[in-house]
Amino acid sequence: MADVFQQQLDADEVPLFPGLEEEEGYGPLPLRNLAVGRELTFDVYLKIKQKGETKPHFIRGCPKGEVFLKEWHQKLARLKIPSVYFSLGDMDRVMQYLQQQVDSVLADDSRSDLEKGMQVCDAAHMWTFQFFNSEEARTGPQIKLALNNLDALFQTIKGDRQKMLYLRDIRRTSFHLYTHCLNVALLGMAFTKFLGWDRDKIKWFGLGALIHDLGLIRTPRAILEKKGKLNEDELFKIKRHPIDGFRMLQDLAFMRWESLQMVLQHHENGDGSGYPEGLKITAIKPWSRILRILDSYEAMTSERPWRPAMEPKKALWGMADDWQKNKLFDHYYLQAFVKFLATG
């Protein structure tokens, strides 16, 4: 029995936003992903923090094998709980559950394009989580699954700029490496559609954007979350992540070369001041030049644990200033990106 859902829940104790639960062995799952009337194939947990406690803990709300009831969904929605949680040991079951949910929602003509897009985005976010955290998940079939989801996302919302940006904006409740990568992918697919690319190139660009920061999983979390200035050793470790990511992917079957180059070159600057190779603009691949712009803009306009989000206009002014002074970005793509954002 799902005893917790049948108990009185204190709204002040439960609605905590997701954030780095994998340290405790759990992963967040947006409430919208639990299908009412469908049997759960994994245990569902709630994240609880009672008064006087410094750390939250996780309690099982609904066990595997139970049908998720409408009244339980209503109770959680009424308490404004954005996410439930699952044990990372159940990741494969959760992935299979989400993929079946995607197939069901995409075939449902009563669902709006945005609802369908949101479901595919959730599956892509979970795919990124698994791909980054499990070496066993980095296979050719998994790459094909990601491409299929990106293609379904693009087809569902027809590359609509406003819908893509909306899907990106709703994921800003908390910082996460996987969230950042998915946001860059969404931004990139909308922008390359604006540039007139064909659908096949767009989804491969989306894949490169989705996995571009894979190498950061080898960077100590304390460095990634540090609020103060990084020292020389910490900077060195950060600057290794493009090479680390490239090496983790280079032998993977069914990968397009341009997507791999995005992983390797996304921190190269046009004036040669970037890393890891200090390339100048003519040596940087076009897809990587685009990603450099998107990655910078998304990072600046999203909240981080150590700083608030920057206003989009201020971010663009800063990027334009960087180009004027040091030619960090590709001028053609930067101008096109400004036009893209200005297009209503």
VEXPA-459068 format. One record per residue (C-alpha): residue number from 1; residue in three letters; x, y, z. Coordinates in Angstrom, 2 decimals, m for minus. Layout:
N
seq;type;px;py;pz
NUM;ala;X;Y;Z
...
This chain:
344
seq;type;px;py;pz
1;met;0.00;0.00;0.00
2;ala;1.09;3.57;m0.68
3;asp;0.80;4.61;2.96
4;val;2.49;8.00;2.65
5;phe;0.03;9.24;0.05
6;gln;m2.80;8.26;2.38
7;gln;m1.36;10.27;5.30
8;gln;m1.67;13.96;6.06
9;leu;1.23;15.75;4.42
10;asp;2.57;19.07;5.69
11;ala;2.96;21.47;2.76
12;asp;5.89;23.16;4.52
13;glu;7.80;19.90;4.72
14;val;7.39;18.40;1.26
15;pro;7.62;20.83;m1.69
16;leu;11.39;21.02;m2.08
17;phe;12.80;21.67;m5.52
18;pro;15.16;19.13;m7.10
19;gly;18.87;19.63;m6.62
20;leu;21.82;17.24;m6.57
21;glu;19.94;14.31;m5.00
22;glu;22.24;11.78;m6.64
23;glu;24.63;12.24;m3.71
24;glu;21.91;10.56;m1.64
25;gly;21.24;7.93;m4.32
26;tyr;18.07;9.47;m5.77
27;gly;17.00;11.23;m8.94
28;pro;14.16;13.74;m9.47
29;leu;11.19;13.01;m11.69
30;pro;8.67;15.75;m12.57
31;leu;5.23;14.90;m11.24
32;arg;3.74;15.24;m14.75
33;asn;5.59;12.05;m15.72
34;leu;3.52;9.81;m13.45
35;ala;0.58;8.52;m15.47
36;val;m2.65;8.23;m13.50
37;gly;m4.07;4.70;m13.68
38;arg;m0.80;3.15;m14.79
39;glu;1.14;0.62;m12.73
40;leu;4.48;1.90;m11.48
41;thr;7.54;m0.16;m12.39
42;phe;9.73;1.50;m9.73
43;asp;9.36;2.85;m6.20
44;val;8.35;6.53;m5.93
45;tyr;9.75;8.63;m3.09
46;leu;9.02;12.03;m1.58
47;lys;11.72;14.40;m0.39
48;ile;10.93;15.57;3.14
49;lys;12.59;18.19;5.30
50;gln;10.97;18.62;8.70
51;lys;11.33;21.64;10.94
52;gly;14.63;21.66;12.78
53;glu;16.32;19.30;10.33
54;thr;19.32;20.45;8.29
55;lys;19.14;17.71;5.65
56;pro;16.12;16.31;3.81
57;his;15.37;12.61;3.75
58;phe;13.46;10.42;1.32
59;ile;10.40;8.34;2.17
60;arg;8.65;5.90;m0.11
61;gly;5.31;7.24;m1.28
62;cys;4.24;4.57;m3.73
63;pro;5.88;1.15;m4.16
64;lys;6.62;m0.62;m7.41
65;gly;3.63;m2.59;m8.64
66;glu;1.01;m0.13;m7.33
67;val;m1.29;1.68;m9.74
68;phe;m0.78;5.43;m9.38
69;leu;m4.18;6.79;m8.41
70;lys;m5.82;10.05;m9.43
71;glu;m6.35;11.15;m5.82
72;trp;m2.63;10.75;m5.11
73;his;m1.76;12.93;m8.10
74;gln;m4.30;15.52;m6.98
75;lys;m2.89;15.57;m3.45
76;leu;0.67;16.15;m4.68
77;ala;m0.48;18.80;m7.16
78;arg;m2.49;20.54;m4.43
79;leu;0.65;20.70;m2.26
80;lys;2.50;22.16;m5.27
81;ile;5.10;19.40;m5.23
82;pro;7.02;19.75;m8.53
83;ser;8.88;16.45;m8.44
84;val;8.90;13.00;m6.93
85;tyr;12.04;10.86;m6.71
86;phe;13.34;7.42;m7.63
87;ser;16.30;5.33;m6.55
88;leu;19.19;5.58;m9.01
89;gly;19.28;1.79;m8.92
90;asp;15.95;1.87;m10.78
91;met;17.26;4.12;m13.58
92;asp;16.74;1.54;m16.35
93;arg;13.14;0.95;m15.22
94;val;12.48;4.69;m15.08
95;met;13.94;5.18;m18.57
96;gln;11.75;2.41;m19.98
97;tyr;8.68;3.83;m18.21
98;leu;9.37;7.34;m19.61
99;gln;9.95;6.07;m23.13
100;gln;6.65;4.19;m23.05
101;gln;5.05;7.38;m21.76
102;val;6.53;9.34;m24.66
103;asp;5.15;6.86;m27.19
104;ser;1.71;7.02;m25.55
105;val;1.60;10.84;m25.40
106;leu;2.86;11.30;m28.97
107;ala;0.06;9.02;m30.22
108;asp;m2.60;10.92;m28.23
109;asp;m4.32;13.45;m30.51
110;ser;m5.94;15.14;m27.50
111;arg;m2.54;16.34;m26.23
112;ser;m1.22;19.71;m27.34
113;asp;2.13;20.09;m29.11
114;leu;3.58;21.68;m25.98
115;glu;2.41;18.80;m23.79
116;lys;4.02;16.36;m26.19
117;gly;7.18;18.44;m26.37
118;met;7.38;18.62;m22.59
119;gln;7.10;14.83;m22.30
120;val;9.88;14.30;m24.85
121;cys;12.02;16.92;m23.06
122;asp;11.60;15.09;m19.76
123;ala;12.72;11.84;m21.41
124;ala;15.70;13.64;m23.01
125;his;16.65;15.14;m19.65
126;met;16.59;11.71;m18.01
127;trp;18.54;10.26;m20.94
128;thr;21.23;12.91;m20.37
129;phe;21.30;12.11;m16.65
130;gln;21.86;8.41;m17.40
131;phe;24.33;9.00;m20.25
132;phe;26.49;11.21;m18.06
133;asn;26.41;8.94;m15.01
134;ser;26.59;5.44;m16.46
135;glu;29.42;4.29;m18.71
136;glu;27.29;1.30;m19.68
137;ala;24.71;3.71;m21.14
138;arg;27.17;5.19;m23.64
139;thr;26.35;2.91;m26.56
140;gly;25.32;3.24;m30.19
141;pro;21.70;2.24;m29.44
142;gln;21.51;4.92;m26.74
143;ile;22.78;7.54;m29.21
144;lys;20.06;6.44;m31.64
145;leu;17.47;6.75;m28.87
146;ala;18.58;10.31;m28.15
147;leu;18.44;11.20;m31.85
148;asn;14.95;9.73;m32.14
149;asn;13.77;11.77;m29.16
150;leu;15.32;14.97;m30.52
151;asp;13.74;14.31;m33.90
152;ala;10.35;13.64;m32.26
153;leu;10.70;16.86;m30.28
154;phe;11.51;18.87;m33.39
155;gln;8.71;17.27;m35.39
156;thr;6.16;17.67;m32.58
157;ile;6.63;21.38;m32.09
158;lys;7.76;21.92;m35.69
159;gly;10.91;23.77;m34.66
160;asp;8.78;26.65;m33.36
161;arg;11.13;29.19;m31.75
162;gln;8.70;30.33;m29.06
163;lys;7.82;26.78;m28.03
164;met;11.49;25.75;m27.91
165;leu;12.35;28.73;m25.70
166;tyr;9.32;28.05;m23.49
167;leu;10.46;24.46;m22.93
168;arg;13.88;25.83;m22.03
169;asp;12.52;28.42;m19.61
170;ile;10.44;25.97;m17.55
171;arg;13.63;24.11;m16.58
172;arg;15.15;27.02;m14.69
173;thr;13.93;26.16;m11.19
174;ser;17.35;24.82;m10.22
175;phe;20.84;24.45;m11.64
176;his;21.94;21.12;m12.97
177;leu;24.58;20.15;m15.48
178;tyr;22.05;18.02;m17.35
179;thr;19.51;20.86;m17.36
180;his;22.10;23.24;m18.81
181;cys;22.96;20.76;m21.58
182;leu;19.30;20.20;m22.47
183;asn;18.64;23.94;m22.48
184;val;21.57;24.51;m24.86
185;ala;20.23;21.72;m27.09
186;leu;16.76;23.30;m27.20
187;leu;18.25;26.71;m27.94
188;gly;20.51;25.20;m30.58
189;met;17.74;23.33;m32.39
190;ala;15.63;26.48;m32.56
191;phe;18.58;28.59;m33.75
192;thr;19.75;26.17;m36.43
193;lys;16.15;25.97;m37.68
194;phe;16.31;29.79;m37.92
195;leu;19.52;29.42;m39.96
196;gly;17.65;27.19;m42.42
197;trp;19.34;23.87;m41.65
198;asp;17.64;20.60;m42.62
199;arg;16.11;18.36;m39.95
200;asp;18.87;15.76;m39.97
201;lys;21.61;18.33;m39.32
202;ile;19.47;19.99;m36.63
203;lys;19.04;16.80;m34.61
204;trp;22.77;15.99;m34.84
205;phe;23.58;19.50;m33.68
206;gly;21.07;18.99;m30.87
207;leu;22.86;15.79;m29.85
208;gly;26.26;17.53;m29.78
209;ala;24.79;20.26;m27.59
210;leu;23.12;17.69;m25.32
211;ile;26.40;15.93;m24.52
212;his;28.88;18.82;m24.88
213;asp;29.73;18.99;m21.15
214;leu;30.08;15.24;m20.60
215;gly;33.71;15.69;m19.50
216;leu;32.59;17.69;m16.46
217;ile;31.52;14.48;m14.71
218;arg;35.25;13.93;m14.09
219;thr;35.59;17.34;m12.44
220;pro;35.14;17.33;m8.64
221;arg;31.73;18.70;m7.67
222;ala;33.31;21.00;m5.10
223;ile;35.01;22.83;m7.97
224;leu;31.86;23.04;m10.08
225;glu;29.89;24.52;m7.17
226;lys;32.61;26.74;m5.70
227;lys;31.33;30.27;m5.08
228;gly;34.69;32.00;m4.91
229;lys;37.47;32.41;m7.43
230;leu;39.05;29.21;m8.73
231;asn;42.75;28.66;m8.08
232;glu;45.22;27.58;m10.75
233;asp;44.85;23.85;m10.06
234;glu;41.04;24.08;m10.09
235;leu;41.11;25.98;m13.38
236;phe;43.37;23.32;m14.87
237;lys;40.88;20.60;m13.91
238;ile;37.96;22.58;m15.37
239;lys;39.84;23.16;m18.62
240;arg;40.33;19.42;m19.07
241;his;36.64;18.71;m19.56
242;pro;36.44;19.20;m23.37
243;ile;39.30;16.71;m23.90
244;asp;37.89;14.31;m21.32
245;gly;34.48;14.40;m22.97
246;phe;35.93;13.89;m26.44
247;arg;37.99;10.89;m25.31
248;met;34.97;9.33;m23.63
249;leu;33.05;9.53;m26.93
250;gln;35.61;9.16;m29.71
251;asp;35.31;5.37;m30.01
252;leu;31.53;5.36;m29.76
253;ala;29.81;3.90;m32.80
254;phe;27.25;5.94;m34.72
255;met;28.57;9.40;m33.83
256;arg;28.80;12.22;m36.34
257;trp;32.22;13.90;m36.45
258;glu;30.80;17.42;m36.19
259;ser;29.01;16.49;m32.97
260;leu;32.27;15.16;m31.50
261;gln;34.05;18.35;m32.48
262;met;31.40;20.34;m30.60
263;val;32.38;18.46;m27.43
264;leu;36.09;19.14;m28.01
265;gln;35.94;22.77;m29.19
266;his;33.05;24.45;m27.36
267;his;35.42;26.56;m25.21
268;glu;37.71;27.70;m28.02
269;asn;37.78;31.47;m28.63
270;gly;38.21;33.22;m31.95
271;asp;41.32;35.08;m30.74
272;gly;43.10;31.89;m29.63
273;ser;42.58;32.51;m25.90
274;gly;40.25;29.54;m25.37
275;tyr;40.91;25.93;m24.42
276;pro;41.89;23.13;m24.70
277;glu;43.95;23.80;m27.86
278;gly;43.97;27.62;m28.15
279;leu;42.56;27.54;m31.69
280;lys;41.85;30.70;m33.67
281;ile;38.56;31.26;m35.47
282;thr;39.52;29.72;m38.83
283;ala;40.55;26.47;m37.14
284;ile;37.34;26.15;m35.09
285;lys;34.61;24.07;m36.75
286;pro;31.41;26.00;m37.65
287;trp;29.18;23.87;m35.39
288;ser;31.58;24.51;m32.50
289;arg;31.54;28.28;m33.16
290;ile;27.76;28.25;m32.88
291;leu;27.85;26.18;m29.69
292;arg;30.36;28.62;m28.15
293;ile;27.74;31.39;m28.51
294;leu;24.80;29.32;m27.29
295;asp;26.70;27.86;m24.35
296;ser;27.83;31.31;m23.18
297;tyr;24.37;32.85;m23.53
298;glu;22.55;30.01;m21.76
299;ala;25.07;29.99;m18.90
300;met;24.86;33.75;m18.38
301;thr;21.06;33.94;m18.50
302;ser;20.51;31.01;m16.11
303;glu;20.76;31.16;m12.33
304;arg;23.70;29.45;m10.68
305;pro;24.31;28.60;m6.99
306;trp;26.92;31.38;m6.85
307;arg;25.11;34.13;m8.84
308;pro;21.73;35.27;m10.15
309;ala;20.70;35.01;m13.80
310;met;21.70;37.85;m16.09
311;glu;19.12;39.71;m18.15
312;pro;19.19;38.50;m21.81
313;lys;19.94;42.00;m23.17
314;lys;22.81;42.46;m20.73
315;ala;24.22;39.05;m21.69
316;leu;24.10;39.92;m25.39
317;trp;25.74;43.30;m24.76
318;gly;28.52;41.54;m22.88
319;met;29.01;39.04;m25.69
320;ala;29.04;41.82;m28.28
321;asp;31.63;43.65;m26.19
322;asp;33.75;40.49;m26.03
323;trp;33.63;40.33;m29.82
324;gln;34.47;44.03;m30.26
325;lys;37.47;43.85;m27.92
326;asn;38.83;40.35;m28.49
327;lys;36.88;38.72;m31.36
328;leu;35.96;35.79;m29.10
329;phe;32.91;34.77;m31.12
330;asp;32.16;34.20;m34.79
331;his;30.75;37.55;m35.92
332;tyr;28.37;36.12;m38.54
333;tyr;26.75;33.65;m36.12
334;leu;26.66;36.18;m33.29
335;gln;24.78;38.67;m35.48
336;ala;22.41;35.93;m36.62
337;phe;21.83;34.89;m32.99
338;val;20.89;38.45;m32.02
339;lys;18.42;38.55;m34.93
340;phe;17.05;35.16;m33.90
341;leu;16.35;36.35;m30.35
342;ala;14.83;39.59;m31.64
343;thr;12.44;37.76;m33.95
344;gly;9.02;37.59;m32.33
